Amino acid sequence: MPAPTETAASPAVTVLTTRALLLDMDGTLVDSSRSVQRVWQRWATANGFDDIEAVLRIAHGRQGFATMAELLPDRPMELNHADNERMLAEEVADTEGVVPIPGAPAFLASLADLRHALVTSADDALTQARMGAAGLEVPAIAVTAEQVTASKPHPEGFLAGAARLGVAPADCVVFEDSEAGVAAGLAAGMRVVGVGASAAAHGATVTVPDLTTVTVTAAADGTLTVTLTEAS
């Protein structure tokens, strides 16, 4: 009698129905990890932090001044804002190695006539620099750092994106990769698609390995159907 063979389980497919999509940038549409590490390495060394990975875990998804406040709680906030301005200028100038996340070009192109917005912790200049370096077009509606008073994980940015699109928060789906970003989307009352292997640990509603496994179609009434093949 032949020995039984093992069959690999097929990845799960999830279908979400929504009215609008809110997209993070770094780690979700754009891989800017090498630039981010270079800039934060310089700041960490100057401020006495030896473990750059620990710094980056806090920094990912947040505005720079919020990361500095977390790492140096007794430091005057005006110094954090001053450092953040310098770092943003460095990041705008340092786009070496910035590339699109797999599937991002086709995914964004498929949304051209659909209701969507970018919601990022980057300011406008950095958004333009990184999206441009990755060969991606910035969506017509973009909520950048200048337009909010609180950094992710606060939900302000995603709520602002929903308001600008004229859609209730519950009718939005967020695409995010970071812990702070996932938390912000959930706090806004939205479902969150986690992008990348680590996103599952952050409590996203569903997780995909990258954007090659995502398709979006629209009905005549504007309802969007998002089909996702989850990370195994």
C-alpha positions in Angstrom: 0.0 0.0 0.0 1.6 3.3 -1.0 2.5 5.7 1.8 0.2 8.7 2.2 1.5 11.9 0.8 1.2 15.3 2.4 -0.5 18.1 0.5 0.4 21.6 1.4 -2.6 23.7 2.5 -3.7 26.3 0.1 -3.4 29.9 1.2 -6.7 31.3 2.5 -8.5 33.8 0.3 -10.4 36.7 2.0 -12.8 39.0 0.3 -13.6 42.4 1.9 -16.3 44.8 0.7 -15.7 48.4 1.3 -16.2 52.0 0.0 -12.6 53.3 0.1 -9.0 52.3 0.7 -6.4 54.2 2.8 -2.8 53.3 2.1 0.3 53.8 4.1 3.5 54.5 2.2 6.8 53.2 3.8 6.7 49.4 4.0 3.3 49.2 2.4 3.8 50.8 -1.1 7.5 51.6 -0.9 10.5 49.8 0.5 12.6 52.6 2.0 14.2 50.5 4.7 17.8 51.1 3.7 17.4 54.8 3.7 15.6 54.8 7.0 18.3 52.7 8.6 21.1 55.0 7.4 19.4 58.1 8.7 18.3 56.7 12.0 21.7 55.0 12.5 23.3 58.5 12.5 20.8 59.9 14.9 21.1 56.8 17.3 24.9 57.0 17.4 24.8 60.8 18.1 22.4 60.2 21.0 24.0 57.2 22.6 21.9 54.3 21.3 23.8 51.2 20.4 20.9 49.0 19.4 19.7 50.4 16.1 17.2 47.6 15.7 15.5 48.6 18.9 15.4 52.2 17.7 13.9 51.2 14.3 11.2 49.0 16.0 9.9 52.2 17.7 10.5 54.4 14.7 8.7 52.4 12.1 5.4 53.9 11.2 5.7 57.0 13.4 6.7 60.6 12.8 10.3 61.2 13.8 9.6 63.5 16.7 7.3 61.0 18.3 10.0 58.3 18.1 12.5 60.6 19.8 10.0 61.5 22.5 9.5 57.8 23.2 13.2 57.1 23.3 14.2 60.3 25.2 11.2 61.1 27.4 12.9 63.8 29.4 14.2 65.6 26.3 12.6 69.0 25.5 10.1 68.5 22.6 11.5 71.4 20.7 14.8 69.6 20.3 12.9 66.5 18.9 11.1 68.7 16.4 14.4 70.4 15.4 16.1 67.0 14.9 13.1 65.7 13.0 13.3 68.6 10.5 17.0 67.8 9.9 16.2 64.1 9.5 13.4 64.8 7.0 15.8 66.8 4.9 18.4 64.0 5.0 15.7 61.4 4.0 14.5 63.5 1.1 18.1 63.6 -0.2 18.8 59.9 0.5 16.6 57.8 -1.8 19.3 55.2 -2.8 17.8 51.8 -2.7 14.2 53.0 -2.4 12.1 50.6 -4.5 8.4 49.7 -4.7 7.0 46.9 -2.6 6.3 43.9 -5.0 3.0 44.4 -6.7 2.7 48.1 -5.7 2.8 49.6 -9.3 0.0 47.4 -10.6 -2.0 47.7 -7.4 -1.9 51.5 -7.5 -2.6 51.6 -11.2 -5.8 49.5 -10.5 -7.0 52.2 -8.1 -6.7 55.1 -10.5 -10.4 55.7 -10.8 -11.4 54.3 -7.4 -11.8 56.0 -4.0 -8.5 55.9 -2.2 -6.0 58.1 -0.4 -2.5 57.9 0.9 -2.0 58.3 4.7 1.6 58.6 5.7 3.8 59.8 8.6 6.2 61.3 6.0 5.8 65.0 5.1 4.9 66.1 1.6 8.5 66.5 0.4 9.6 63.1 1.6 6.4 61.5 0.2 7.1 63.0 -3.2 10.8 61.9 -3.0 10.2 58.3 -2.0 7.2 57.7 -4.3 9.1 59.2 -7.1 12.2 57.1 -6.4 10.0 54.0 -6.5 8.3 55.1 -9.7 4.9 55.4 -8.1 2.4 58.2 -8.5 1.2 60.0 -5.4 -2.6 59.6 -5.1 -4.6 62.8 -5.6 -5.6 62.7 -2.0 -2.7 62.4 0.4 -2.7 63.0 4.2 0.9 63.8 5.1 2.6 64.8 8.4 1.9 68.5 7.9 -1.9 67.8 8.0 -2.1 66.1 11.4 -1.3 67.0 14.9 -0.7 63.5 16.2 1.5 60.7 14.9 0.4 57.1 14.4 -0.6 55.1 16.4 -3.1 57.9 16.9 -6.0 57.4 14.4 -6.1 61.1 13.3 -4.5 60.5 9.9 -6.8 57.7 8.9 -9.9 59.6 10.1 -8.7 62.6 8.1 -8.3 60.4 5.0 -11.8 59.0 5.4 -13.3 62.5 5.8 -11.5 63.8 2.7 -12.9 60.9 0.7 -16.4 61.5 2.2 -16.6 58.0 3.6 -17.5 56.8 7.0 -14.5 55.2 8.9 -16.3 51.8 9.1 -16.5 51.8 5.3 -12.7 52.1 4.8 -10.0 49.5 4.6 -6.5 50.4 5.6 -3.3 48.9 4.1 -0.5 49.0 6.6 2.7 47.2 7.7 3.9 48.7 11.0 2.7 48.1 14.5 1.9 51.8 15.0 0.0 52.0 11.7 -2.1 48.9 12.3 -3.0 50.2 15.7 -4.0 53.5 14.2 -6.2 51.9 11.6 -8.0 49.7 14.2 -8.4 52.7 16.5 -10.1 54.5 13.7 -12.7 51.7 13.5 -11.4 50.4 10.2 -10.4 47.0 9.0 -6.7 46.7 8.4 -4.9 44.6 5.7 -1.4 43.9 7.0 1.3 43.9 4.3 4.4 41.7 4.9 5.3 38.8 7.1 5.6 40.8 10.3 2.3 42.5 10.0 0.4 39.5 11.3 1.9 39.9 14.7 0.5 43.4 15.0 -3.2 42.3 15.0 -4.2 43.2 11.4 -7.6 42.0 10.3 -5.9 39.9 7.5 -2.3 39.7 6.3 -0.9 39.4 2.8 2.8 38.7 1.9 2.9 41.7 -0.5 0.6 43.5 -2.9 0.9 40.9 -5.7 -1.8 38.9 -4.0 -4.3 41.8 -3.9 -7.0 42.6 -6.5 -9.6 45.4 -6.3 -12.8 45.6 -8.4 -15.6 48.2 -8.3 -19.3 47.7 -8.7 -21.5 50.3 -10.4 -22.5 51.8 -7.1 -18.9 52.4 -6.1 -18.6 49.5 -3.7 -15.1 48.0 -3.8 -14.4 44.3 -3.6 -10.9 43.6 -2.3 -9.7 40.0 -2.8 -6.7 38.9 -0.8 -4.6 35.8 -0.6 -3.3 35.7 2.9 0.3 35.1 4.0 0.8 31.4 5.0 
